[in-house]
C-alpha cells in the first residue's frame, strides 16, 4: 500500500477546510485579501521599527556525522590461525557526513527612515482601500444574505 507524502496530506486537509467555508466566507475572504495583507505588513513594520531590527528566516545547510553502515573488516589473517577480524572493534558503525537544511531566524538592522517611509505609503494605501473593501463586503452580504 502506498503512503501519501506529508505535503499531500497537508494540501488535502487545506482543500477540505476550504470546502467547509460558506459562500459568504469565501466571498469576504477574496474581497478583503489585499486589505488584510496590507494591514499585516503595517503591523510587521511597526514591530520592526519598535525593535530596531527585523526577523528574517533563512535556510542554512549544515553537515553532521551519521551512522551509515558497519565498518569494513580488515583482513589481518595469518598462517598461525588468526581469524582475520579487525582487533580494533570492526563491528562498530561507520560514520559518514550528511548534509541537512535547517531554518534559522536572523536579526537584520532596520533603516528606520526607509521603514517609516514605507509605513507611511502603506497607511495611505489602507485609507484608499478601506472604502472599496467595505463596499465589496457589503456586496458579498447582499449576494449571500441568508448566511449573515
Backbone as CSV, one residue per row, in Angstrom:
resi,resn,N_x,N_y,N_z,CA_x,CA_y,CA_z,C_x,C_y,C_z
1,UNK,0.837,-1.177,0.000,0.000,0.000,0.000,0.885,1.245,0.000
2,UNK,0.604,2.178,-0.866,1.391,3.393,-0.981,0.951,4.417,0.049
3,UNK,1.913,5.066,0.686,1.583,6.085,1.676,1.666,7.458,1.031
4,UNK,0.810,8.376,1.493,0.824,9.741,0.973,1.929,10.533,1.657
5,UNK,2.529,11.436,0.921,3.546,12.311,1.485,2.885,13.312,2.420
6,UNK,3.613,13.817,3.425,3.028,14.793,4.353,2.523,16.044,3.647
7,UNK,3.214,16.489,2.573,2.773,17.678,1.853,1.409,17.426,1.205
8,UNK,1.238,16.223,0.656,-0.027,15.898,0.014,-1.141,15.853,1.049
9,UNK,-0.846,15.303,2.229,-1.850,15.269,3.294,-2.225,16.679,3.735
10,UNK,-1.220,17.561,3.848,-1.487,18.942,4.240,-2.344,19.653,3.217
11,UNK,-2.032,19.444,1.933,-2.804,20.071,0.865,-4.227,19.544,0.874
12,UNK,-4.377,18.237,1.076,-5.710,17.641,1.139,-6.514,18.246,2.297
13,UNK,-5.856,18.397,3.459,-6.530,18.992,4.619,-6.941,20.423,4.368
14,UNK,-6.072,21.178,3.698,-6.378,22.577,3.377,-7.566,22.661,2.428
15,UNK,-7.590,21.785,1.431,-8.716,21.778,0.498,-10.011,21.379,1.202
16,UNK,-9.918,20.440,2.141,-11.108,20.030,2.879,-11.645,21.188,3.715
17,UNK,-10.734,21.951,4.340,-11.176,23.100,5.131,-11.774,24.185,4.240
18,UNK,-11.169,24.411,3.075,-11.690,25.426,2.157,-13.086,25.045,1.687
19,UNK,-13.335,23.761,1.522,-14.647,23.309,1.090,-15.696,23.546,2.174
20,UNK,-15.281,23.650,3.433,-16.216,23.855,4.530,-16.642,25.315,4.656
21,UNK,-15.902,26.243,4.069,-16.247,27.661,4.176,-17.543,27.923,3.422
22,UNK,-18.359,28.782,3.992,-19.609,29.135,3.331,-19.311,30.054,2.152
23,UNK,-20.239,30.188,1.221,-20.018,31.105,0.101,-19.763,32.542,0.576
24,UNK,-20.437,32.948,1.659,-20.207,34.282,2.201,-18.770,34.415,2.700
25,UNK,-18.299,33.404,3.431,-16.922,33.427,3.933,-15.917,33.506,2.798
26,UNK,-16.134,32.705,1.763,-15.215,32.725,0.620,-15.225,34.077,-0.071
27,UNK,-16.399,34.663,-0.219,-16.512,35.980,-0.854,-15.791,37.039,-0.015
28,UNK,-16.051,37.059,1.284,-15.396,38.042,2.153,-13.886,37.862,2.158
29,UNK,-13.439,36.622,2.196,-12.013,36.345,2.175,-11.379,36.861,0.884
30,UNK,-12.019,36.589,-0.230,-11.498,37.018,-1.529,-11.449,38.541,-1.627
31,UNK,-12.492,39.207,-1.162,-12.590,40.653,-1.317,-11.726,41.441,-0.325
32,UNK,-11.371,40.832,0.794,-10.584,41.559,1.799,-9.112,41.144,1.829
33,UNK,-8.702,40.267,0.931,-7.330,39.741,0.945,-6.280,40.857,0.878
34,UNK,-6.406,41.773,-0.073,-5.413,42.846,-0.232,-5.366,43.731,1.009
35,UNK,-6.528,44.071,1.539,-6.590,44.920,2.728,-5.918,44.228,3.919
36,UNK,-6.222,42.940,4.122,-5.641,42.197,5.238,-4.126,42.047,5.097
37,UNK,-3.660,41.811,3.882,-2.218,41.671,3.665,-1.501,43.000,3.944
38,UNK,-2.118,44.105,3.535,-1.528,45.422,3.788,-1.517,45.705,5.289
39,UNK,-2.604,45.379,5.981,-2.657,45.553,7.440,-1.562,44.740,8.123
40,UNK,-1.361,43.518,7.663,-0.341,42.654,8.240,1.055,43.246,8.033
41,UNK,1.307,43.783,6.861,2.615,44.394,6.586,2.829,45.627,7.455
42,UNK,1.777,46.425,7.668,1.871,47.600,8.540,2.234,47.161,9.959
43,UNK,1.569,46.140,10.462,1.841,45.657,11.818,3.280,45.154,11.933
44,UNK,3.750,44.439,10.927,5.124,43.933,10.937,6.127,45.079,10.935
45,UNK,5.898,46.070,10.097,6.804,47.225,10.041,6.820,47.980,11.365
46,UNK,5.655,48.149,11.981,5.602,48.845,13.272,6.422,48.094,14.326
47,UNK,6.315,46.762,14.347,7.099,45.971,15.290,8.592,46.080,15.004
48,UNK,8.962,46.022,13.723,10.371,46.118,13.347,10.964,47.464,13.755
49,UNK,10.225,48.540,13.556,10.708,49.882,13.921,10.862,49.983,15.437
50,UNK,9.885,49.449,16.175,9.948,49.497,17.637,11.146,48.700,18.170
51,UNK,11.450,47.556,17.551,12.571,46.718,17.983,13.911,47.251,17.499
52,UNK,13.907,47.855,16.309,15.151,48.307,15.709,15.747,47.278,14.763
53,UNK,15.131,46.131,14.660,15.597,45.101,13.737,14.398,44.275,13.277
54,UNK,14.571,43.623,12.124,13.531,42.720,11.648,14.035,41.292,11.787
55,UNK,13.117,40.368,11.800,13.461,38.953,11.901,13.328,38.335,10.512
56,UNK,14.419,37.755,10.033,14.455,37.169,8.703,14.759,35.684,8.832
57,UNK,13.929,34.856,8.226,14.166,33.418,8.240,14.936,33.039,6.984
58,UNK,15.940,32.179,7.154,16.675,31.688,6.001,17.069,30.239,6.220
59,UNK,17.154,29.508,5.124,17.558,28.107,5.186,19.073,28.029,5.068
60,UNK,19.681,27.264,5.970,21.123,27.104,6.007,21.436,25.617,5.918
61,UNK,22.450,25.274,5.146,22.863,23.890,5.027,23.934,23.603,6.076
62,UNK,23.765,22.516,6.794,24.718,22.094,7.819,25.164,20.673,7.509
63,UNK,26.227,20.244,8.151,26.747,18.892,7.968,26.874,18.221,9.325
64,UNK,26.554,16.930,9.366,26.677,16.178,10.618,27.155,14.758,10.307
65,UNK,27.714,14.131,11.338,28.146,12.741,11.226,26.962,11.846,11.554
66,UNK,26.706,10.851,10.705,25.621,9.898,10.941,26.125,8.482,10.693
67,UNK,25.575,7.495,11.416,25.952,6.109,11.131,25.464,5.723,9.735
68,UNK,26.306,5.086,8.965,25.900,4.736,7.595,26.235,3.295,7.237
69,UNK,26.370,2.442,8.210,26.634,1.038,7.925,27.785,0.530,8.763
70,UNK,27.993,-0.772,8.749,29.074,-1.335,9.558,30.439,-0.972,8.973
71,UNK,31.405,-0.854,9.848,32.775,-0.571,9.425,33.297,-1.796,8.679
72,UNK,33.972,-1.598,7.570,34.509,-2.750,6.855,35.589,-3.444,7.692
73,UNK,35.603,-4.748,7.657,36.588,-5.519,8.428,37.900,-5.585,7.654
74,UNK,38.976,-5.496,8.417,40.293,-5.607,7.792,40.684,-7.073,7.726
75,UNK,41.307,-7.409,6.671,41.806,-8.784,6.537,43.189,-8.823,7.168
76,UNK,43.281,-9.384,8.371,44.566,-9.449,9.070,44.959,-10.889,9.379
77,UNK,44.362,-11.830,8.679,44.640,-13.242,8.948,46.086,-13.609,8.624
78,UNK,46.580,-14.541,9.348,47.935,-15.010,9.073,47.954,-16.537,9.112
79,UNK,49.131,-17.115,8.932,49.260,-18.568,8.872,49.124,-19.222,10.238
80,UNK,49.104,-18.446,11.328,49.070,-19.024,12.682,47.639,-19.202,13.198
81,UNK,46.612,-19.059,12.326,45.244,-19.305,12.760,44.479,-18.049,13.166
82,UNK,45.039,-16.908,12.922,44.310,-15.679,13.213,43.044,-15.672,12.353
83,UNK,41.900,-15.334,12.943,40.633,-15.434,12.216,40.372,-14.279,11.244
84,UNK,41.246,-13.322,11.162,41.098,-12.247,10.184,40.235,-11.088,10.630
85,UNK,39.788,-11.083,11.877,38.950,-9.973,12.344,39.792,-8.775,12.722
86,UNK,39.197,-7.626,12.559,39.850,-6.380,12.957,39.849,-6.335,14.470
87,UNK,40.989,-6.255,15.075,41.094,-6.282,16.531,40.717,-4.944,17.163
88,UNK,40.460,-3.915,16.349,40.100,-2.601,16.889,38.587,-2.413,16.978
89,UNK,37.789,-3.431,16.987,36.338,-3.280,17.109,35.666,-3.062,15.776
90,UNK,35.932,-3.959,14.839,35.416,-3.795,13.484,33.912,-3.850,13.360
91,UNK,33.173,-4.186,14.412,31.731,-4.272,14.310,31.009,-2.956,14.538
92,UNK,31.726,-1.921,14.928,31.072,-0.624,15.175,30.573,-0.023,13.876
93,UNK,29.598,0.866,14.005,29.037,1.522,12.822,30.050,2.494,12.221
94,UNK,30.043,2.568,10.927,30.881,3.517,10.208,30.140,4.845,10.168
95,UNK,30.835,5.958,10.258,30.207,7.275,10.234,30.474,7.952,8.897
96,UNK,29.463,8.631,8.403,29.560,9.366,7.151,29.035,10.781,7.375
97,UNK,29.487,11.707,6.567,28.981,13.076,6.628,27.688,13.167,5.828
98,UNK,26.705,13.859,6.401,25.419,14.034,5.735,25.032,15.505,5.829
99,UNK,24.582,16.083,4.729,24.105,17.464,4.726,22.630,17.483,5.091
100,UNK,22.229,18.509,5.819,20.821,18.709,6.142,20.563,20.206,6.202
101,UNK,19.325,20.590,5.977,18.947,22.001,5.994,18.220,22.325,7.277
102,UNK,18.479,23.507,7.776,17.810,23.994,8.976,17.413,25.450,8.714
103,UNK,16.262,25.842,9.230,15.805,27.215,9.087,16.209,27.984,10.337
104,UNK,16.922,29.078,10.130,17.334,29.916,11.253,16.676,31.279,11.119
105,UNK,16.522,31.956,12.235,15.971,33.297,12.256,17.094,34.256,12.630
106,UNK,17.328,35.212,11.742,18.394,36.190,11.964,17.784,37.558,12.245
107,UNK,18.519,38.356,12.992,18.144,39.748,13.205,18.834,40.594,12.145
108,UNK,18.052,41.440,11.485,18.604,42.334,10.470,18.250,43.763,10.867
109,UNK,19.270,44.617,10.955,19.065,46.004,11.358,18.107,46.693,10.391
110,UNK,17.193,47.487,10.949,16.206,48.199,10.144,16.661,49.640,9.963
111,UNK,16.642,50.093,8.718,16.877,51.510,8.439,15.547,52.207,8.721
112,UNK,15.456,52.887,9.845,14.169,53.428,10.297,13.599,54.463,9.335
113,UNK,14.442,55.230,8.662,13.918,56.223,7.713,13.186,55.545,6.562
114,UNK,13.802,54.508,6.019,13.166,53.778,4.911,11.914,53.062,5.399
115,UNK,11.990,52.440,6.569,10.841,51.703,7.108,9.675,52.649,7.401
116,UNK,9.966,53.829,7.953,8.891,54.784,8.243,8.290,55.345,6.964
117,UNK,9.108,55.520,5.936,8.580,55.974,4.646,7.648,54.916,4.059
118,UNK,8.069,53.655,4.113,7.228,52.563,3.620,5.951,52.454,4.440
119,UNK,6.074,52.652,5.746,4.907,52.611,6.628,3.907,53.694,6.251
120,UNK,4.397,54.891,5.938,3.509,55.975,5.509,2.781,55.628,4.220
121,UNK,3.488,55.041,3.271,2.872,54.642,1.997,1.791,53.588,2.248
122,UNK,2.110,52.623,3.089,1.139,51.554,3.356,-0.086,52.072,4.102
123,UNK,0.116,53.003,5.027,-1.041,53.564,5.749,-1.949,54.346,4.807
124,UNK,-1.355,55.083,3.873,-2.189,55.815,2.909,-2.906,54.832,1.979
125,UNK,-2.238,53.735,1.626,-2.884,52.713,0.799,-4.059,52.097,1.549
126,UNK,-3.900,51.870,2.869,-5.002,51.320,3.662,-6.205,52.255,3.648
127,UNK,-5.947,53.561,3.759,-7.056,54.525,3.725,-7.782,54.464,2.388
128,UNK,-7.009,54.316,1.302,-7.628,54.247,-0.032,-8.367,52.931,-0.238
129,UNK,-7.890,51.867,0.373,-8.517,50.555,0.203,-9.750,50.359,1.076
130,UNK,-9.885,51.147,2.139,-10.967,50.920,3.100,-12.348,51.005,2.451
131,UNK,-12.643,52.082,1.715,-13.976,52.256,1.122,-14.294,51.154,0.102
132,UNK,-13.412,50.865,-0.865,-13.744,49.793,-1.810,-13.895,48.425,-1.136
133,UNK,-13.107,48.183,-0.108,-13.203,46.899,0.596,-14.534,46.797,1.330
134,UNK,-14.939,47.870,1.991,-16.236,47.850,2.687,-17.382,47.691,1.705
135,UNK,-17.280,48.342,0.535,-18.319,48.196,-0.494,-18.378,46.748,-0.997
136,UNK,-17.216,46.147,-1.203,-17.176,44.758,-1.666,-17.744,43.816,-0.603
137,UNK,-17.462,44.112,0.661,-18.010,43.293,1.742,-19.533,43.417,1.789
138,UNK,-20.030,44.623,1.600,-21.487,44.827,1.585,-22.104,44.069,0.412
139,UNK,-21.420,44.075,-0.743,-21.921,43.347,-1.907,-21.957,41.846,-1.627
140,UNK,-20.952,41.339,-0.931,-20.949,39.913,-0.559,-22.152,39.592,0.318
141,UNK,-22.434,40.484,1.263,-23.577,40.248,2.162,-24.918,40.339,1.417
142,UNK,-24.969,41.129,0.345,-26.183,41.216,-0.476,-26.337,39.925,-1.283
143,UNK,-25.223,39.417,-1.832,-25.286,38.211,-2.651,-25.606,36.971,-1.826
144,UNK,-25.167,36.945,-0.559,-25.373,35.783,0.291,-26.047,36.210,1.606
145,UNK,-27.331,36.673,1.533,-27.988,37.240,2.717,-28.369,36.223,3.781
146,UNK,-28.656,35.011,3.425,-29.140,34.026,4.399,-28.072,33.646,5.408
147,UNK,-26.835,33.862,5.082,-25.751,33.436,5.950,-25.231,34.552,6.846
148,UNK,-25.769,35.747,6.734,-25.274,36.872,7.547,-25.714,36.772,8.961
